[in-house]
Amino acid sequence: MGAVAGGMLASAVLKVVFKQICAVIGGQIKLQQDFAKDLLKMKMTLESLAAVLKDAERKSVDNSSVQLWLKRLKNAMYDISDMLEEFETDTQPAAPKKSFKKGI
């Protein structure tokens, strides 16, 4: 009778541990999905900024202070884009690379 009770206790413990592991894995998957959505939003924002910068550069040819500001903003965008690409490479090695820098 002791072996049966021990087996039932082990089974109950395994069920609890399994539920906890599933909850942790589910939480991690949700976190990664949310983060992937946030990354996509950031990329879309950067693409929009790149388009606005391109137009602003064409329209402000004569204003050197605006040109300097645009240059600094563009450099910041490149840095952010590089960080995002590096993160994607580290977390999703099979993902195809697509950079918006080529269009700027």
C-alpha positions in Angstrom: 0.0 0.0 0.0 3.0 2.3 0.7 4.2 2.0 -2.9 0.7 2.9 -4.3 0.5 6.0 -2.1 4.0 7.0 -3.1 3.2 6.6 -6.7 0.0 8.7 -6.3 2.0 11.4 -4.5 4.7 11.4 -7.2 2.0 11.6 -9.9 0.3 14.6 -8.2 3.7 16.4 -7.8 4.5 15.8 -11.5 1.1 17.2 -12.5 1.8 20.4 -10.5 5.3 20.8 -11.9 4.0 20.1 -15.4 1.4 22.8 -15.0 4.0 25.3 -13.7 6.3 24.5 -16.6 3.5 25.0 -19.1 2.6 28.3 -17.5 6.2 29.6 -17.7 6.5 28.4 -21.3 3.2 30.0 -22.2 4.3 33.3 -20.5 7.6 33.3 -22.4 5.8 32.6 -25.7 3.4 35.5 -25.1 6.2 37.8 -24.0 8.1 37.0 -27.2 5.1 37.5 -29.4 4.4 40.9 -27.8 8.0 41.8 -28.2 8.0 40.8 -31.8 4.9 43.0 -32.4 6.7 45.9 -30.6 9.8 45.4 -32.8 7.6 45.5 -35.9 6.0 48.7 -34.8 9.5 50.2 -34.2 10.6 49.2 -37.7 7.5 50.7 -39.2 8.1 54.0 -37.3 11.7 54.1 -38.5 10.6 53.5 -42.1 8.1 56.4 -41.7 10.8 58.6 -40.2 13.2 57.7 -43.1 10.6 58.9 -45.6 10.0 62.1 -43.8 13.8 62.7 -43.5 14.3 62.2 -47.2 11.6 64.8 -48.0 13.0 67.2 -45.3 16.5 66.9 -46.8 15.3 67.8 -50.2 13.3 70.8 -48.9 16.0 72.2 -46.6 19.0 72.4 -48.9 19.9 76.0 -48.0 19.4 75.8 -44.2 22.7 74.4 -42.6 21.3 74.1 -39.1 18.4 72.0 -40.4 20.8 69.9 -42.4 22.9 69.3 -39.3 19.9 68.3 -37.3 18.7 66.0 -40.1 22.1 64.4 -40.3 22.2 63.7 -36.6 18.6 62.3 -36.7 19.5 60.1 -39.6 22.6 58.8 -37.7 20.4 58.0 -34.7 18.0 56.2 -36.9 20.8 54.1 -38.3 22.1 53.3 -34.8 18.6 52.2 -33.8 18.1 50.2 -37.0 21.5 48.4 -36.4 20.5 47.5 -32.8 17.1 46.1 -34.0 18.8 44.1 -36.8 21.4 42.8 -34.3 18.7 41.8 -31.9 16.8 40.0 -34.6 19.9 38.2 -35.7 20.6 37.0 -32.2 17.0 35.9 -31.5 15.8 34.7 -34.9 18.8 33.4 -36.9 16.5 32.0 -39.7 14.7 35.3 -40.2 15.4 37.1 -43.5 17.2 40.4 -43.2 15.4 43.4 -44.6 16.9 46.8 -44.0 15.2 50.1 -44.7 18.6 51.8 -44.9 18.9 50.8 -48.6 16.0 53.1 -49.4 17.5 56.2 -47.8 
